[in-house]
Amino acid sequence: MTRRLVAIGGFVIVLIAMVLLLKSCVDTQRRNGLKDFNTQVNELGSQSVSNVSQGLEIMANKDLDPLAQRNQLSDLAADSDAITQRARELSSPGGLDGATWNLATALSLRATALDRISQLIGKARGTTKAEQEAATQQIAGQMQAFLASDVLWQLRVTPFIRERFQAEDLNSESIASSTVAKDAAWINPGTVANRIGGLSEEPDEAAEVAPGTHGHGIASVEAGGKTLTPGAVNNVPVGSGLSFSVTIENQGENDERDVTVSVTGTKQGGGTKIDETKKVPSSPKGTKTPVEVPITASVSGSYSITVEVRPVPGEKNTDNNKQRYNVIFQ
């Protein structure tokens, strides 16, 4: 009987040891799975931040033509979409299905925004005022998607992973958030237009304005080889290569960059409208700069034409930025 009791006791001890060992293995596997999940989330977040950062740099590179910008942004969007798919395929540790879903949603918002911006960048740098303004507004809206992805990550991804780490008595210092909307000025259409080289009805609020006065005036306007006179009827011959030659004068105390000149017009009684713009890369202080604004529309008859040099950041007086002409295209 004693030997049997000893044998049973030994068996119980071995069984307990095996149970403890198995539990230890399961705990280790669960913790390692949680660590691996966090590592993968951090990697996806880092790659996503890199893609968006590159996308903003491409958008602000005015030396690139719109087609090159579109292609490069499209490539980043495709890579971001692949990152999103990897997030959807992650094996979620117990209790983190919600974190995985929100992770994939945040990454999807970024991929979709990059893809949409790639389709809009050409229009935002196009030739017509209406097209540029509409595309610029939409690009600014996509910047809101970047901001929403950051909020989702910070409130529905990182905290959930941190809670699981704390429950497992793991060091949570390795848990990283992912932030792409680091410059809130991008949500302002005026900022977008100025940074990408498009049109803006308002100055870039984030831009630093140099001390001193800023601004331009319209010195003269010619069309069809004739100098136009405000308040008079101006007869302009219509031929191939019709354009308005607008001379702007920098009347401020500072050199200016990316100055926009526009020529718009409506035909009396309705008909083809004129809506053209031209960007001037630089306008030194105290100088006059001629700007050729080609007219792409087929025009004839009487038009009310408005020629405008858009206000630059820091410009206070805009009384002489705009001039109107009565023109008969013959």
SULFEN-V497733 format. One record per residue. N is the residue number from 0. RES is the residue in one letter. BURIAL is I if it has 24 or more other C-alpha atoms within 12 Angstrom, else O. Layout:
N/RES/BURIAL  N/RES/BURIAL
This chain:
0/M/O  1/T/O  2/R/O  3/R/O  4/L/O  5/V/O  6/A/O  7/I/O  8/G/O  9/G/O  10/F/O  11/V/O  12/I/O  13/V/O  14/L/O  15/I/O  16/A/O  17/M/O  18/V/O  19/L/O  20/L/O  21/L/O  22/K/O  23/S/O  24/C/O  25/V/O  26/D/O  27/T/O  28/Q/O  29/R/O  30/R/I  31/N/O  32/G/I  33/L/I  34/K/I  35/D/O  36/F/I  37/N/I  38/T/O  39/Q/I  40/V/I  41/N/I  42/E/O  43/L/I  44/G/I  45/S/O  46/Q/I  47/S/I  48/V/I  49/S/I  50/N/I  51/V/I  52/S/I  53/Q/I  54/G/I  55/L/I  56/E/O  57/I/I  58/M/I  59/A/I  60/N/O  61/K/I  62/D/O  63/L/O  64/D/O  65/P/I  66/L/O  67/A/O  68/Q/I  69/R/I  70/N/I  71/Q/I  72/L/I  73/S/I  74/D/I  75/L/I  76/A/I  77/A/I  78/D/I  79/S/I  80/D/I  81/A/I  82/I/I  83/T/I  84/Q/O  85/R/I  86/A/I  87/R/I  88/E/O  89/L/I  90/S/O  91/S/I  92/P/I  93/G/O  94/G/O  95/L/I  96/D/O  97/G/O  98/A/I  99/T/I  100/W/I  101/N/I  102/L/I  103/A/I  104/T/I  105/A/I  106/L/I  107/S/I  108/L/I  109/R/I  110/A/I  111/T/I  112/A/I  113/L/I  114/D/I  115/R/I  116/I/I  117/S/I  118/Q/I  119/L/I  120/I/I  121/G/I  122/K/I  123/A/I  124/R/I  125/G/I  126/T/I  127/T/I  128/K/I  129/A/I  130/E/I  131/Q/I  132/E/I  133/A/I  134/A/I  135/T/I  136/Q/I  137/Q/I  138/I/I  139/A/I  140/G/I  141/Q/I  142/M/I  143/Q/I  144/A/I  145/F/I  146/L/I  147/A/I  148/S/I  149/D/I  150/V/I  151/L/I  152/W/I  153/Q/I  154/L/O  155/R/I  156/V/I  157/T/I  158/P/I  159/F/I  160/I/I  161/R/I  162/E/O  163/R/I  164/F/I  165/Q/O  166/A/O  167/E/O  168/D/O  169/L/O  170/N/O  171/S/O  172/E/O  173/S/O  174/I/I  175/A/I  176/S/I  177/S/I  178/T/I  179/V/I  180/A/I  181/K/O  182/D/O  183/A/O  184/A/O  185/W/I  186/I/I  187/N/I  188/P/I  189/G/I  190/T/I  191/V/I  192/A/I  193/N/I  194/R/I  195/I/I  196/G/I  197/G/I  198/L/I  199/S/I  200/E/I  201/E/I  202/P/I  203/D/I  204/E/I  205/A/O  206/A/O  207/E/O  208/V/O  209/A/O  210/P/O  211/G/O  212/T/O  213/H/I  214/G/I  215/H/I  216/G/I  217/I/I  218/A/I  219/S/I  220/V/I  221/E/I  222/A/I  223/G/I  224/G/O  225/K/O  226/T/O  227/L/I  228/T/O  229/P/O  230/G/O  231/A/O  232/V/O  233/N/I  234/N/I  235/V/I  236/P/O  237/V/I  238/G/O  239/S/O  240/G/O  241/L/I  242/S/I  243/F/I  244/S/I  245/V/I  246/T/I  247/I/I  248/E/I  249/N/I  250/Q/I  251/G/I  252/E/O  253/N/I  254/D/I  255/E/I  256/R/I  257/D/I  258/V/I  259/T/I  260/V/I  261/S/I  262/V/I  263/T/I  264/G/I  265/T/I  266/K/I  267/Q/O  268/G/O  269/G/O  270/G/O  271/T/O  272/K/I  273/I/I  274/D/I  275/E/I  276/T/I  277/K/I  278/K/I  279/V/I  280/P/O  281/S/O  282/S/I  283/P/I  284/K/O  285/G/O  286/T/O  287/K/O  288/T/I  289/P/I  290/V/I  291/E/I  292/V/I  293/P/I  294/I/I  295/T/O  296/A/I  297/S/O  298/V/I  299/S/I  300/G/I  301/S/I  302/Y/I  303/S/I  304/I/I  305/T/I  306/V/I  307/E/I  308/V/I  309/R/I  310/P/I  311/V/I  312/P/I  313/G/I  314/E/I  315/K/O  316/N/O  317/T/O  318/D/O  319/N/I  320/N/I  321/K/I  322/Q/I  323/R/I  324/Y/I  325/N/I  326/V/I  327/I/I  328/F/I  329/Q/O
